[in-house]
Amino acid sequence: MCGRTEDEPPVTWTSQRSNTPRSQDGVMWLCEACTRQNVRSIEGRLDEAWW
Ligand SMILES: [Zn+2]
């Protein structure tokens, strides 16, 4: 998301399915920093799904 790329995503990275054309194979990878920054919004979406 932040533009970081790794040949093999570290285990600390978070993978999410995405329909974004930019993402490869429909999977978006979030590095540790982006995961922390987005964890609240991610959880927020999950909460909405449970409504
Ligand atoms: Zn990142």
mmCIF file of the protein (N, C-alpha, C, O) and its ligand, coordinates in Angstrom:
data_MODEL
# 
_entry.id   MODEL 
# 
loop_
_entity.id 
_entity.type 
_entity.pdbx_number_of_molecules 
1 polymer     1 
2 non-polymer 1 
# 
_entity_poly.entity_id                      1 
_entity_poly.type                           'polypeptide(L)' 
_entity_poly.nstd_linkage                   no 
_entity_poly.nstd_monomer                   no 
_entity_poly.pdbx_seq_one_letter_code       MCGRTEDEPPVTWTSQRSNTPRSQDGVMWLCEACTRQNVRSIEGRLDEAWW 
_entity_poly.pdbx_seq_one_letter_code_can   MCGRTEDEPPVTWTSQRSNTPRSQDGVMWLCEACTRQNVRSIEGRLDEAWW 
_entity_poly.pdbx_strand_id                 A 
# 
loop_
_entity_poly_seq.entity_id 
_entity_poly_seq.num 
_entity_poly_seq.mon_id 
_entity_poly_seq.hetero 
1 1  MET n 
1 2  CYS n 
1 3  GLY n 
1 4  ARG n 
1 5  THR n 
1 6  GLU n 
1 7  ASP n 
1 8  GLU n 
1 9  PRO n 
1 10 PRO n 
1 11 VAL n 
1 12 THR n 
1 13 TRP n 
1 14 THR n 
1 15 SER n 
1 16 GLN n 
1 17 ARG n 
1 18 SER n 
1 19 ASN n 
1 20 THR n 
1 21 PRO n 
1 22 ARG n 
1 23 SER n 
1 24 GLN n 
1 25 ASP n 
1 26 GLY n 
1 27 VAL n 
1 28 MET n 
1 29 TRP n 
1 30 LEU n 
1 31 CYS n 
1 32 GLU n 
1 33 ALA n 
1 34 CYS n 
1 35 THR n 
1 36 ARG n 
1 37 GLN n 
1 38 ASN n 
1 39 VAL n 
1 40 ARG n 
1 41 SER n 
1 42 ILE n 
1 43 GLU n 
1 44 GLY n 
1 45 ARG n 
1 46 LEU n 
1 47 ASP n 
1 48 GLU n 
1 49 ALA n 
1 50 TRP n 
1 51 TRP n 
# 
loop_
_struct_asym.id 
_struct_asym.entity_id 
A 1 
B 2 
# 
loop_
_chem_comp.id 
_chem_comp.type 
_chem_comp.mon_nstd_flag 
ALA 'L-peptide linking' y 
ARG 'L-peptide linking' y 
ASN 'L-peptide linking' y 
ASP 'L-peptide linking' y 
CYS 'L-peptide linking' y 
GLN 'L-peptide linking' y 
GLU 'L-peptide linking' y 
GLY 'peptide linking'   y 
ILE 'L-peptide linking' y 
LEU 'L-peptide linking' y 
MET 'L-peptide linking' y 
PRO 'L-peptide linking' y 
SER 'L-peptide linking' y 
THR 'L-peptide linking' y 
TRP 'L-peptide linking' y 
VAL 'L-peptide linking' y 
ZN  non-polymer         . 
# 
_pdbx_entity_nonpoly.entity_id   2 
_pdbx_entity_nonpoly.name        ? 
_pdbx_entity_nonpoly.comp_id     ZN 
# 
_pdbx_nonpoly_scheme.asym_id         B 
_pdbx_nonpoly_scheme.entity_id       2 
_pdbx_nonpoly_scheme.mon_id          ZN 
_pdbx_nonpoly_scheme.ndb_seq_num     1 
_pdbx_nonpoly_scheme.pdb_seq_num     101 
_pdbx_nonpoly_scheme.auth_seq_num    101 
_pdbx_nonpoly_scheme.pdb_mon_id      ZN 
_pdbx_nonpoly_scheme.auth_mon_id     ZN 
_pdbx_nonpoly_scheme.pdb_strand_id   A 
_pdbx_nonpoly_scheme.pdb_ins_code    . 
# 
loop_
_atom_site.group_PDB 
_atom_site.id 
_atom_site.type_symbol 
_atom_site.label_atom_id 
_atom_site.label_alt_id 
_atom_site.label_comp_id 
_atom_site.label_asym_id 
_atom_site.label_entity_id 
_atom_site.label_seq_id 
_atom_site.pdbx_PDB_ins_code 
_atom_site.Cartn_x 
_atom_site.Cartn_y 
_atom_site.Cartn_z 
_atom_site.occupancy 
_atom_site.B_iso_or_equiv 
_atom_site.pdbx_formal_charge 
_atom_site.auth_seq_id 
_atom_site.auth_comp_id 
_atom_site.auth_asym_id 
_atom_site.auth_atom_id 
_atom_site.pdbx_PDB_model_num 
ATOM   1   N  N  . MET A 1 1  ? 0.834   -1.203  0.000   1.00 0.00 ? 1   MET A N  1 
ATOM   2   C  CA . MET A 1 1  ? 0.000   0.000   0.000   1.00 0.00 ? 1   MET A CA 1 
ATOM   3   C  C  . MET A 1 1  ? 0.873   1.258   0.000   1.00 0.00 ? 1   MET A C  1 
ATOM   4   O  O  . MET A 1 1  ? 0.562   2.239   -0.677  1.00 0.00 ? 1   MET A O  1 
ATOM   5   N  N  . CYS A 1 2  ? 1.968   1.219   0.768   1.00 0.00 ? 2   CYS A N  1 
ATOM   6   C  CA . CYS A 1 2  ? 2.837   2.383   0.860   1.00 0.00 ? 2   CYS A CA 1 
ATOM   7   C  C  . CYS A 1 2  ? 3.880   2.361   -0.240  1.00 0.00 ? 2   CYS A C  1 
ATOM   8   O  O  . CYS A 1 2  ? 4.711   3.266   -0.325  1.00 0.00 ? 2   CYS A O  1 
ATOM   9   N  N  . GLY A 1 3  ? 3.848   1.343   -1.080  1.00 0.00 ? 3   GLY A N  1 
ATOM   10  C  CA . GLY A 1 3  ? 4.788   1.283   -2.170  1.00 0.00 ? 3   GLY A CA 1 
ATOM   11  C  C  . GLY A 1 3  ? 5.952   0.349   -1.910  1.00 0.00 ? 3   GLY A C  1 
ATOM   12  O  O  . GLY A 1 3  ? 6.765   0.102   -2.800  1.00 0.00 ? 3   GLY A O  1 
ATOM   13  N  N  . ARG A 1 4  ? 6.037   -0.172  -0.693  1.00 0.00 ? 4   ARG A N  1 
ATOM   14  C  CA . ARG A 1 4  ? 7.100   -1.120  -0.396  1.00 0.00 ? 4   ARG A CA 1 
ATOM   15  C  C  . ARG A 1 4  ? 6.846   -2.428  -1.141  1.00 0.00 ? 4   ARG A C  1 
ATOM   16  O  O  . ARG A 1 4  ? 5.710   -2.886  -1.255  1.00 0.00 ? 4   ARG A O  1 
ATOM   17  N  N  . THR A 1 5  ? 7.902   -3.001  -1.632  1.00 0.00 ? 5   THR A N  1 
ATOM   18  C  CA . THR A 1 5  ? 7.757   -4.277  -2.328  1.00 0.00 ? 5   THR A CA 1 
ATOM   19  C  C  . THR A 1 5  ? 8.832   -5.246  -1.833  1.00 0.00 ? 5   THR A C  1 
ATOM   20  O  O  . THR A 1 5  ? 9.966   -4.861  -1.551  1.00 0.00 ? 5   THR A O  1 
ATOM   21  N  N  . GLU A 1 6  ? 8.441   -6.492  -1.741  1.00 0.00 ? 6   GLU A N  1 
ATOM   22  C  CA . GLU A 1 6  ? 9.373   -7.539  -1.348  1.00 0.00 ? 6   GLU A CA 1 
ATOM   23  C  C  . GLU A 1 6  ? 9.169   -8.735  -2.267  1.00 0.00 ? 6   GLU A C  1 
ATOM   24  O  O  . GLU A 1 6  ? 8.044   -9.055  -2.651  1.00 0.00 ? 6   GLU A O  1 
ATOM   25  N  N  . ASP A 1 7  ? 10.261  -9.382  -2.610  1.00 0.00 ? 7   ASP A N  1 
ATOM   26  C  CA . ASP A 1 7  ? 10.119  -10.574 -3.438  1.00 0.00 ? 7   ASP A CA 1 
ATOM   27  C  C  . ASP A 1 7  ? 9.260   -11.610 -2.720  1.00 0.00 ? 7   ASP A C  1 
ATOM   28  O  O  . ASP A 1 7  ? 8.392   -12.247 -3.317  1.00 0.00 ? 7   ASP A O  1 
ATOM   29  N  N  . GLU A 1 8  ? 9.529   -11.762 -1.407  1.00 0.00 ? 8   GLU A N  1 
ATOM   30  C  CA . GLU A 1 8  ? 8.721   -12.670 -0.602  1.00 0.00 ? 8   GLU A CA 1 
ATOM   31  C  C  . GLU A 1 8  ? 8.220   -11.899 0.605   1.00 0.00 ? 8   GLU A C  1 
ATOM   32  O  O  . GLU A 1 8  ? 8.997   -11.568 1.500   1.00 0.00 ? 8   GLU A O  1 
ATOM   33  N  N  . PRO A 1 9  ? 6.910   -11.607 0.635   1.00 0.00 ? 9   PRO A N  1 
ATOM   34  C  CA . PRO A 1 9  ? 6.362   -10.832 1.748   1.00 0.00 ? 9   PRO A CA 1 
ATOM   35  C  C  . PRO A 1 9  ? 6.679   -11.491 3.086   1.00 0.00 ? 9   PRO A C  1 
ATOM   36  O  O  . PRO A 1 9  ? 6.407   -12.677 3.273   1.00 0.00 ? 9   PRO A O  1 
ATOM   37  N  N  . PRO A 1 10 ? 7.255   -10.726 4.024   1.00 0.00 ? 10  PRO A N  1 
ATOM   38  C  CA . PRO A 1 10 ? 7.538   -11.255 5.359   1.00 0.00 ? 10  PRO A CA 1 
ATOM   39  C  C  . PRO A 1 10 ? 6.258   -11.719 6.040   1.00 0.00 ? 10  PRO A C  1 
ATOM   40  O  O  . PRO A 1 10 ? 5.162   -11.285 5.688   1.00 0.00 ? 10  PRO A O  1 
ATOM   41  N  N  . VAL A 1 11 ? 6.409   -12.598 7.009   1.00 0.00 ? 11  VAL A N  1 
ATOM   42  C  CA . VAL A 1 11 ? 5.227   -13.127 7.693   1.00 0.00 ? 11  VAL A CA 1 
ATOM   43  C  C  . VAL A 1 11 ? 4.507   -12.039 8.465   1.00 0.00 ? 11  VAL A C  1 
ATOM   44  O  O  . VAL A 1 11 ? 3.331   -12.175 8.803   1.00 0.00 ? 11  VAL A O  1 
ATOM   45  N  N  . THR A 1 12 ? 5.232   -10.941 8.746   1.00 0.00 ? 12  THR A N  1 
ATOM   46  C  CA . THR A 1 12 ? 4.615   -9.857  9.510   1.00 0.00 ? 12  THR A CA 1 
ATOM   47  C  C  . THR A 1 12 ? 3.680   -9.027  8.645   1.00 0.00 ? 12  THR A C  1 
ATOM   48  O  O  . THR A 1 12 ? 2.891   -8.228  9.148   1.00 0.00 ? 12  THR A O  1 
ATOM   49  N  N  . TRP A 1 13 ? 3.779   -9.227  7.343   1.00 0.00 ? 13  TRP A N  1 
ATOM   50  C  CA . TRP A 1 13 ? 2.890   -8.480  6.462   1.00 0.00 ? 13  TRP A CA 1 
ATOM   51  C  C  . TRP A 1 13 ? 1.518   -9.122  6.460   1.00 0.00 ? 13  TRP A C  1 
ATOM   52  O  O  . TRP A 1 13 ? 1.365   -10.321 6.689   1.00 0.00 ? 13  TRP A O  1 
ATOM   53  N  N  . THR A 1 14 ? 0.522   -8.287  6.194   1.00 0.00 ? 14  THR A N  1 
ATOM   54  C  CA . THR A 1 14 ? -0.851  -8.771  6.181   1.00 0.00 ? 14  THR A CA 1 
ATOM   55  C  C  . THR A 1 14 ? -1.367  -8.799  4.757   1.00 0.00 ? 14  THR A C  1 
ATOM   56  O  O  . THR A 1 14 ? -1.249  -7.820  4.020   1.00 0.00 ? 14  THR A O  1 
ATOM   57  N  N  . SER A 1 15 ? -1.933  -9.916  4.384   1.00 0.00 ? 15  SER A N  1 
ATOM   58  C  CA . SER A 1 15 ? -2.497  -10.036 3.033   1.00 0.00 ? 15  SER A CA 1 
ATOM   59  C  C  . SER A 1 15 ? -4.002  -9.888  3.097   1.00 0.00 ? 15  SER A C  1 
ATOM   60  O  O  . SER A 1 15 ? -4.669  -10.421 3.984   1.00 0.00 ? 15  SER A O  1 
ATOM   61  N  N  . GLN A 1 16 ? -4.512  -9.149  2.131   1.00 0.00 ? 16  GLN A N  1 
ATOM   62  C  CA . GLN A 1 16 ? -5.949  -8.972  2.052   1.00 0.00 ? 16  GLN A CA 1 
ATOM   63  C  C  . GLN A 1 16 ? -6.395  -9.117  0.613   1.00 0.00 ? 16  GLN A C  1 
ATOM   64  O  O  . GLN A 1 16 ? -5.717  -8.682  -0.318  1.00 0.00 ? 16  GLN A O  1 
ATOM   65  N  N  . ARG A 1 17 ? -7.546  -9.736  0.454   1.00 0.00 ? 17  ARG A N  1 
ATOM   66  C  CA . ARG A 1 17 ? -8.079  -9.824  -0.898  1.00 0.00 ? 17  ARG A CA 1 
ATOM   67  C  C  . ARG A 1 17 ? -8.540  -8.446  -1.345  1.00 0.00 ? 17  ARG A C  1 
ATOM   68  O  O  . ARG A 1 17 ? -9.178  -7.715  -0.587  1.00 0.00 ? 17  ARG A O  1 
ATOM   69  N  N  . SER A 1 18 ? -8.219  -8.111  -2.552  1.00 0.00 ? 18  SER A N  1 
ATOM   70  C  CA . SER A 1 18 ? -8.591  -6.801  -3.055  1.00 0.00 ? 18  SER A CA 1 
ATOM   71  C  C  . SER A 1 18 ? -8.941  -6.899  -4.523  1.00 0.00 ? 18  SER A C  1 
ATOM   72  O  O  . SER A 1 18 ? -8.354  -7.682  -5.271  1.00 0.00 ? 18  SER A O  1 
ATOM   73  N  N  . ASN A 1 19 ? -9.894  -6.101  -4.917  1.00 0.00 ? 19  ASN A N  1 
ATOM   74  C  CA . ASN A 1 19 ? -10.270 -6.063  -6.330  1.00 0.00 ? 19  ASN A CA 1 
ATOM   75  C  C  . ASN A 1 19 ? -9.544  -4.951  -7.064  1.00 0.00 ? 19  ASN A C  1 
ATOM   76  O  O  . ASN A 1 19 ? -9.816  -4.679  -8.234  1.00 0.00 ? 19  ASN A O  1 
ATOM   77  N  N  . THR A 1 20 ? -8.615  -4.310  -6.360  1.00 0.00 ? 20  THR A N  1 
ATOM   78  C  CA . THR A 1 20 ? -7.883  -3.222  -6.973  1.00 0.00 ? 20  THR A CA 1 
ATOM   79  C  C  . THR A 1 20 ? -7.042  -3.740  -8.135  1.00 0.00 ? 20  THR A C  1 
ATOM   80  O  O  . THR A 1 20 ? -6.242  -4.659  -7.955  1.00 0.00 ? 20  THR A O  1 
ATOM   81  N  N  . PRO A 1 21 ? -7.208  -3.177  -9.293  1.00 0.00 ? 21  PRO A N  1 
ATOM   82  C  CA . PRO A 1 21 ? -6.446  -3.638  -10.467 1.00 0.00 ? 21  PRO A CA 1 
ATOM   83  C  C  . PRO A 1 21 ? -4.941  -3.574  -10.250 1.00 0.00 ? 21  PRO A C  1 
ATOM   84  O  O  . PRO A 1 21 ? -4.188  -4.356  -10.831 1.00 0.00 ? 21  PRO A O  1 
ATOM   85  N  N  . ARG A 1 22 ? -4.508  -2.644  -9.415  1.00 0.00 ? 22  ARG A N  1 
ATOM   86  C  CA . ARG A 1 22 ? -3.066  -2.491  -9.205  1.00 0.00 ? 22  ARG A CA 1 
ATOM   87  C  C  . ARG A 1 22 ? -2.484  -3.681  -8.460  1.00 0.00 ? 22  ARG A C  1 
ATOM   88  O  O  . ARG A 1 22 ? -1.320  -4.031  -8.659  1.00 0.00 ? 22  ARG A O  1 
ATOM   89  N  N  . SER A 1 23 ? -3.286  -4.305  -7.602  1.00 0.00 ? 23  SER A N  1 
ATOM   90  C  CA . SER A 1 23 ? -2.759  -5.403  -6.798  1.00 0.00 ? 23  SER A CA 1 
ATOM   91  C  C  . SER A 1 23 ? -2.586  -6.647  -7.657  1.00 0.00 ? 23  SER A C  1 
ATOM   92  O  O  . SER A 1 23 ? -3.356  -6.888  -8.586  1.00 0.00 ? 23  SER A O  1 
ATOM   93  N  N  . GLN A 1 24 ? -1.590  -7.413  -7.341  1.00 0.00 ? 24  GLN A N  1 
ATOM   94  C  CA . GLN A 1 24 ? -1.332  -8.621  -8.110  1.00 0.00 ? 24  GLN A CA 1 
ATOM   95  C  C  . GLN A 1 24 ? -2.170  -9.771  -7.571  1.00 0.00 ? 24  GLN A C  1 
ATOM   96  O  O  . GLN A 1 24 ? -2.274  -9.964  -6.359  1.00 0.00 ? 24  GLN A O  1 
ATOM   97  N  N  . ASP A 1 25 ? -2.764  -10.528 -8.478  1.00 0.00 ? 25  ASP A N  1 
ATOM   98  C  CA . ASP A 1 25 ? -3.523  -11.720 -8.108  1.00 0.00 ? 25  ASP A CA 1 
ATOM   99  C  C  . ASP A 1 25 ? -4.645  -11.386 -7.142  1.00 0.00 ? 25  ASP A C  1 
ATOM   100 O  O  . ASP A 1 25 ? -5.095  -12.256 -6.395  1.00 0.00 ? 25  ASP A O  1 
ATOM   101 N  N  . GLY A 1 26 ? -5.105  -10.138 -7.142  1.00 0.00 ? 26  GLY A N  1 
ATOM   102 C  CA . GLY A 1 26 ? -6.211  -9.768  -6.281  1.00 0.00 ? 26  GLY A CA 1 
ATOM   103 C  C  . GLY A 1 26 ? -5.857  -9.776  -4.812  1.00 0.00 ? 26  GLY A C  1 
ATOM   104 O  O  . GLY A 1 26 ? -6.748  -9.764  -3.964  1.00 0.00 ? 26  GLY A O  1 
ATOM   105 N  N  . VAL A 1 27 ? -4.566  -9.795  -4.490  1.00 0.00 ? 27  VAL A N  1 
ATOM   106 C  CA . VAL A 1 27 ? -4.157  -9.784  -3.090  1.00 0.00 ? 27  VAL A CA 1 
ATOM   107 C  C  . VAL A 1 27 ? -3.367  -8.525  -2.805  1.00 0.00 ? 27  VAL A C  1 
ATOM   108 O  O  . VAL A 1 27 ? -2.409  -8.208  -3.509  1.00 0.00 ? 27  VAL A O  1 
ATOM   109 N  N  . MET A 1 28 ? -3.774  -7.806  -1.764  1.00 0.00 ? 28  MET A N  1 
ATOM   110 C  CA . MET A 1 28 ? -3.062  -6.601  -1.371  1.00 0.00 ? 28  MET A CA 1 
ATOM   111 C  C  . MET A 1 28 ? -2.256  -6.892  -0.110  1.00 0.00 ? 28  MET A C  1 
ATOM   112 O  O  . MET A 1 28 ? -2.785  -7.431  0.861   1.00 0.00 ? 28  MET A O  1 
ATOM   113 N  N  . TRP A 1 29 ? -0.985  -6.535  -0.130  1.00 0.00 ? 29  TRP A N  1 
ATOM   114 C  CA . TRP A 1 29 ? -0.126  -6.777  1.024   1.00 0.00 ? 29  TRP A CA 1 
ATOM   115 C  C  . TRP A 1 29 ? 0.085   -5.494  1.796   1.00 0.00 ? 29  TRP A C  1 
ATOM   116 O  O  . TRP A 1 29 ? 0.352   -4.437  1.226   1.00 0.00 ? 29  TRP A O  1 
ATOM   117 N  N  . LEU A 1 30 ? -0.042  -5.610  3.112   1.00 0.00 ? 30  LEU A N  1 
ATOM   118 C  CA . LEU A 1 30 ? 0.217   -4.473  3.987   1.00 0.00 ? 30  LEU A CA 1 
ATOM   119 C  C  . LEU A 1 30 ? 1.443   -4.784  4.825   1.00 0.00 ? 30  LEU A C  1 
ATOM   120 O  O  . LEU A 1 30 ? 1.500   -5.818  5.491   1.00 0.00 ? 30  LEU A O  1 
ATOM   121 N  N  . CYS A 1 31 ? 2.419   -3.898  4.794   1.00 0.00 ? 31  CYS A N  1 
ATOM   122 C  CA . CYS A 1 31 ? 3.597   -4.087  5.631   1.00 0.00 ? 31  CYS A CA 1 
ATOM   123 C  C  . CYS A 1 31 ? 3.221   -3.799  7.088   1.00 0.00 ? 31  CYS A C  1 
ATOM   124 O  O  . CYS A 1 31 ? 2.103   -3.375  7.381   1.00 0.00 ? 31  CYS A O  1 
ATOM   125 N  N  . GLU A 1 32 ? 4.175   -4.037  7.994   1.00 0.00 ? 32  GLU A N  1 
ATOM   126 C  CA . GLU A 1 32 ? 3.871   -3.878  9.418   1.00 0.00 ? 32  GLU A CA 1 
ATOM   127 C  C  . GLU A 1 32 ? 3.350   -2.483  9.712   1.00 0.00 ? 32  GLU A C  1 
ATOM   128 O  O  . GLU A 1 32 ? 2.366   -2.323  10.434  1.00 0.00 ? 32  GLU A O  1 
ATOM   129 N  N  . ALA A 1 33 ? 4.009   -1.469  9.153   1.00 0.00 ? 33  ALA A N  1 
ATOM   130 C  CA . ALA A 1 33 ? 3.615   -0.085  9.418   1.00 0.00 ? 33  ALA A CA 1 
ATOM   131 C  C  . ALA A 1 33 ? 2.208   0.172   8.910   1.00 0.00 ? 33  ALA A C  1 
ATOM   132 O  O  . ALA A 1 33 ? 1.383   0.743   9.623   1.00 0.00 ? 33  ALA A O  1 
ATOM   133 N  N  . CYS A 1 34 ? 1.927   -0.246  7.683   1.00 0.00 ? 34  CYS A N  1 
ATOM   134 C  CA . CYS A 1 34 ? 0.605   -0.007  7.105   1.00 0.00 ? 34  CYS A CA 1 
ATOM   135 C  C  . CYS A 1 34 ? -0.452  -0.807  7.853   1.00 0.00 ? 34  CYS A C  1 
ATOM   136 O  O  . CYS A 1 34 ? -1.583  -0.348  8.011   1.00 0.00 ? 34  CYS A O  1 
ATOM   137 N  N  . THR A 1 35 ? -0.092  -1.997  8.311   1.00 0.00 ? 35  THR A N  1 
ATOM   138 C  CA . THR A 1 35 ? -1.064  -2.799  9.058   1.00 0.00 ? 35  THR A CA 1 
ATOM   139 C  C  . THR A 1 35 ? -1.472  -2.068  10.318  1.00 0.00 ? 35  THR A C  1 
ATOM   140 O  O  . THR A 1 35 ? -2.654  -2.006  10.654  1.00 0.00 ? 35  THR A O  1 
ATOM   141 N  N  . ARG A 1 36 ? -0.478  -1.505  11.026  1.00 0.00 ? 36  ARG A N  1 
ATOM   142 C  CA . ARG A 1 36 ? -0.797  -0.769  12.255  1.00 0.00 ? 36  ARG A CA 1 
ATOM   143 C  C  . ARG A 1 36 ? -1.639  0.454   11.933  1.00 0.00 ? 36  ARG A C  1 
ATOM   144 O  O  . ARG A 1 36 ? -2.582  0.774   12.656  1.00 0.00 ? 36  ARG A O  1 
ATOM   145 N  N  . GLN A 1 37 ? -1.301  1.130   10.856  1.00 0.00 ? 37  GLN A N  1 
ATOM   146 C  CA . GLN A 1 37 ? -2.025  2.354   10.507  1.00 0.00 ? 37  GLN A CA 1 
ATOM   147 C  C  . GLN A 1 37 ? -3.453  2.055   10.091  1.00 0.00 ? 37  GLN A C  1 
ATOM   148 O  O  . GLN A 1 37 ? -4.354  2.868   10.293  1.00 0.00 ? 37  GLN A O  1 
ATOM   149 N  N  . ASN A 1 38 ? -3.651  0.883   9.509   1.00 0.00 ? 38  ASN A N  1 
ATOM   150 C  CA . ASN A 1 38 ? -4.970  0.579   8.956   1.00 0.00 ? 38  ASN A CA 1 
ATOM   151 C  C  . ASN A 1 38 ? -5.771  -0.382  9.822   1.00 0.00 ? 38  ASN A C  1 
ATOM   152 O  O  . ASN A 1 38 ? -6.925  -0.686  9.518   1.00 0.00 ? 38  ASN A O  1 
ATOM   153 N  N  . VAL A 1 39 ? -5.153  -0.864  10.911  1.00 0.00 ? 39  VAL A N  1 
ATOM   154 C  CA . VAL A 1 39 ? -5.842  -1.879  11.705  1.00 0.00 ? 39  VAL A CA 1 
ATOM   155 C  C  . VAL A 1 39 ? -7.185  -1.370  12.200  1.00 0.00 ? 39  VAL A C  1 
ATOM   156 O  O  . VAL A 1 39 ? -8.155  -2.128  12.244  1.00 0.00 ? 39  VAL A O  1 
ATOM   157 N  N  . ARG A 1 40 ? -7.256  -0.112  12.569  1.00 0.00 ? 40  ARG A N  1 
ATOM   158 C  CA . ARG A 1 40 ? -8.526  0.411   13.086  1.00 0.00 ? 40  ARG A CA 1 
ATOM   159 C  C  . ARG A 1 40 ? -9.593  0.432   11.999  1.00 0.00 ? 40  ARG A C  1 
ATOM   160 O  O  . ARG A 1 40 ? -10.733 0.031   12.229  1.00 0.00 ? 40  ARG A O  1 
ATOM   161 N  N  . SER A 1 41 ? -9.215  0.903   10.818  1.00 0.00 ? 41  SER A N  1 
ATOM   162 C  CA . SER A 1 41 ? -10.192 0.948   9.729   1.00 0.00 ? 41  SER A CA 1 
ATOM   163 C  C  . SER A 1 41 ? -10.585 -0.461  9.320   1.00 0.00 ? 41  SER A C  1 
ATOM   164 O  O  . SER A 1 41 ? -11.738 -0.721  8.978   1.00 0.00 ? 41  SER A O  1 
ATOM   165 N  N  . ILE A 1 42 ? -9.616  -1.370  9.358   1.00 0.00 ? 42  ILE A N  1 
ATOM   166 C  CA . ILE A 1 42 ? -9.913  -2.753  9.000   1.00 0.00 ? 42  ILE A CA 1 
ATOM   167 C  C  . ILE A 1 42 ? -10.904 -3.334  9.998   1.00 0.00 ? 42  ILE A C  1 
ATOM   168 O  O  . ILE A 1 42 ? -11.897 -3.952  9.616   1.00 0.00 ? 42  ILE A O  1 
ATOM   169 N  N  . GLU A 1 43 ? -10.624 -3.129  11.278  1.00 0.00 ? 43  GLU A N  1 
ATOM   170 C  CA . GLU A 1 43 ? -11.531 -3.634  12.305  1.00 0.00 ? 43  GLU A CA 1 
ATOM   171 C  C  . GLU A 1 43 ? -12.886 -2.950  12.183  1.00 0.00 ? 43  GLU A C  1 
ATOM   172 O  O  . GLU A 1 43 ? -13.924 -3.572  12.407  1.00 0.00 ? 43  GLU A O  1 
ATOM   173 N  N  . GLY A 1 44 ? -12.873 -1.664  11.826  1.00 0.00 ? 44  GLY A N  1 
ATOM   174 C  CA . GLY A 1 44 ? -14.127 -0.945  11.665  1.00 0.00 ? 44  GLY A CA 1 
ATOM   175 C  C  . GLY A 1 44 ? -14.995 -1.582  10.600  1.00 0.00 ? 44  GLY A C  1 
ATOM   176 O  O  . GLY A 1 44 ? -16.207 -1.715  10.764  1.00 0.00 ? 44  GLY A O  1 
ATOM   177 N  N  . ARG A 1 45 ? -14.364 -1.971  9.512   1.00 0.00 ? 45  ARG A N  1 
ATOM   178 C  CA . ARG A 1 45 ? -15.133 -2.614  8.448   1.00 0.00 ? 45  ARG A CA 1 
ATOM   179 C  C  . ARG A 1 45 ? -15.697 -3.939  8.936   1.00 0.00 ? 45  ARG A C  1 
ATOM   180 O  O  . ARG A 1 45 ? -16.837 -4.292  8.633   1.00 0.00 ? 45  ARG A O  1 
ATOM   181 N  N  . LEU A 1 46 ? -14.895 -4.663  9.688   1.00 0.00 ? 46  LEU A N  1 
ATOM   182 C  CA . LEU A 1 46 ? -15.373 -5.946  10.198  1.00 0.00 ? 46  LEU A CA 1 
ATOM   183 C  C  . LEU A 1 46 ? -16.561 -5.716  11.118  1.00 0.00 ? 46  LEU A C  1 
ATOM   184 O  O  . LEU A 1 46 ? -17.544 -6.455  11.082  1.00 0.00 ? 46  LEU A O  1 
ATOM   185 N  N  . ASP A 1 47 ? -16.457 -4.676  11.945  1.00 0.00 ? 47  ASP A N  1 
ATOM   186 C  CA . ASP A 1 47 ? -17.565 -4.394  12.856  1.00 0.00 ? 47  ASP A CA 1 
ATOM   187 C  C  . ASP A 1 47 ? -18.831 -4.107  12.065  1.00 0.00 ? 47  ASP A C  1 
ATOM   188 O  O  . ASP A 1 47 ? -19.908 -4.592  12.412  1.00 0.00 ? 47  ASP A O  1 
ATOM   189 N  N  . GLU A 1 48 ? -18.705 -3.325  11.013  1.00 0.00 ? 48  GLU A N  1 
ATOM   190 C  CA . GLU A 1 48 ? -19.891 -3.009  10.219  1.00 0.00 ? 48  GLU A CA 1 
ATOM   191 C  C  . GLU A 1 48 ? -20.491 -4.268  9.629   1.00 0.00 ? 48  GLU A C  1 
ATOM   192 O  O  . GLU A 1 48 ? -21.711 -4.401  9.529   1.00 0.00 ? 48  GLU A O  1 
ATOM   193 N  N  . ALA A 1 49 ? -19.619 -5.199  9.236   1.00 0.00 ? 49  ALA A N  1 
ATOM   194 C  CA . ALA A 1 49 ? -20.117 -6.431  8.634   1.00 0.00 ? 49  ALA A CA 1 
ATOM   195 C  C  . ALA A 1 49 ? -20.960 -7.233  9.620   1.00 0.00 ? 49  ALA A C  1 
ATOM   196 O  O  . ALA A 1 49 ? -21.830 -8.007  9.221   1.00 0.00 ? 49  ALA A O  1 
ATOM   197 N  N  . TRP A 1 50 ? -20.694 -7.042  10.898  1.00 0.00 ? 50  TRP A N  1 
ATOM   198 C  CA . TRP A 1 50 ? -21.416 -7.821  11.901  1.00 0.00 ? 50  TRP A CA 1 
ATOM   199 C  C  . TRP A 1 50 ? -22.741 -7.176  12.283  1.00 0.00 ? 50  TRP A C  1 
ATOM   200 O  O  . TRP A 1 50 ? -23.511 -7.752  13.052  1.00 0.00 ? 50  TRP A O  1 
ATOM   201 N  N  . TRP A 1 51 ? -23.013 -5.994  11.756  1.00 0.00 ? 51  TRP A N  1 
ATOM   202 C  CA . TRP A 1 51 ? -24.275 -5.350  12.099  1.00 0.00 ? 51  TRP A CA 1 
ATOM   203 C  C  . TRP A 1 51 ? -25.442 -6.141  11.539  1.00 0.00 ? 51  TRP A C  1 
ATOM   204 O  O  . TRP A 1 51 ? -26.596 -5.754  11.726  1.00 0.00 ? 51  TRP A O  1 
HETATM 205 ZN ZN . ZN  B 2 .  ? 3.366   -0.291  3.913   1.00 0.00 2 101 ZN  A ZN 1 
# 
